[in-house]
């Protein structure tokens, strides 16, 4: 979408109803203000995702407490209707429970992807359509372009703010209705929009923590929801020799070096987690290197993958730069072969595929990759 192009082709802004997902932060607030300024029929919706009272005083979360009040004030300021939807039950089922279950399986989950994939896009899109909306807009820093085969998802213009890694599970059907007004902006421009409209959130800090985890102590949450994830067990090396004890695999992730409690001497890294036997397997850093990744539940947004595979770039963590790789799709599943090894690839994380700025899709990293010929 170019700066002057309408959100929906062939429709004037005044005839285009846009539901804006308003979290109470500066990004979604600026997106709503920008669209209202451009003459769109804007309706703001805020989702209450977890306990309203417990988060009133917290400043670096979203979708609860003070954030809901902030979103309401913004909507009043820019003169658009605003509704709060109680999605707490479905958020518990789709995000919090799955987050805890992932730790029980010895994985390292990404709850923001699950949230975008389920309650924020799947469920909120359905609500937007019930309200007669032509589009659902969010404050994400990604871009949407109309390609020859339909809408495409691209990285945000500001590489330091790009959020495409967290949106890899967005489907083609969802992209038909989604719009990202801030995708071509940098953060300073977003804050300038908020200040121009006199929004009190213009200098509000960005969300940083997992929104439903008080003080970042996710291990205590998992212990309360899934006690099995905190079953004590052994810390062992690659040969099975016991080096120490731990009080629950949920406190560890692949690639972790600190907090192992093994004392001085040789430096150890977590190589893998064995939830069935409550074991943490450790070893030297070089043992973390992986060139092949196996994936599950892949969402594909590109053209068909050739039989011989597809050269592309992949990200295995949100903050890592894209790395060259070959993507393979067979009857037994999807694999990625990296040109250079990556270290500390954790099951439960995402591997996202790119062709330049375009997001081709992505999938969830599984525990064991197929054997690779040398």
Secondary structure, 3 states (H helix, E strand, C coil): CCCCCCCCCCCCHHHCEEEEECCCCHHHHHHHHHHHHCCCEEEEEEEECCCCHHHCCCCCCCCCCHHHHHHHHHHHHHCCEEEEEECHHHHHHHHHHHHHHHHHCCCCCCHHHHHHHHHHHHHHHHHHHHCCCCEEECCCCEEEEEECCEEEEEECCCCCCCCHHHHCCCCHHHHHHEECCCCCCCHHHHHHHHHHCCCCCCCCCCCCCCCCCHHHCHHHHHHHHCHHHHCCEEEECCCCCEEEEECCHHHCCCCCCCCCCCCCCCCCEEEEEEHHHCEEEEECHHHHEEEEEEEEEEEECCCCCCCCCEEEEEECCCCCCCEEEEEEEECCEEEEEEEEEEECCCCCCEEEEEECCEEEEEEEECCCCCCCCC
